[in-house]
Amino acid sequence: MIKRIFVPRDSSAVSKGANEVASAVQNANPSVTVVRNGSRGLYWLEPMLEVESEQGRVAFGPVNADDVTELMSLSVFDFDANSDELSEHPRYLGLTESIPYLKKQTRLTFERVGIIDPLDIDDYQSHGGYQGLRNALTKTRQQILDEVKESGLRGRGGAAFPTGIKWQTVSDQPEQQKYVICNADEGDSAHFPIVC
């Protein structure tokens, strides 16, 4: 028996009816947990509903609230992800991780997006959240700086300046109070010309 269904809560999915889909699922079966995750980035398939199964999450999309009753009639809460009944449904996308757009990706920074409820700290931690912070808290400032330098991490600007060197330079300054100034544009000079 399926216990959890995932429906994105980000603005793109919500603008396409994700809140209504989540409500329809909850109304159709109050014993099911509806997890409001983030979108996996397949906006043309939003709202994308994912059903937890033994084989992995099975995706349907784009789904609207009117589709929910029909999906329930497909025994969506107790099924084989490869059944003919499901594979013939027009909203059936298969196992989420096997969708070609996702299958080709290796997510690092966004590896939890679409997987967890972004407002649930326990869910975040159960998927490895805070491991980096816990690791950093066991190290000295210089050990962290050395690790950043050794990693080869660079800025995203045109110069691709090594991040570890920037951080080391700031750390080496004698003043105790330091400031971070963020260049949110990161453009080259005259990147946005002024037109008179």
ABEGO torsion letter per residue (X at the ends): XBABBBBBABAAAAAAGAAAAAAAAAAABAABBBBBBBBAGBAAAOBBBBBBBAAEBBBBOBBBAAAAAAAAAAGAABBBAABAAAAABAABAEBAAABAAAAABBBAAAAABGABBAABAAAAAAAGBGAAAAAAAABBAAAAAAAAAAAGBBBABAAGBBAAAAAAAAAABABABBBBBBBAAGBBBGABBBBX
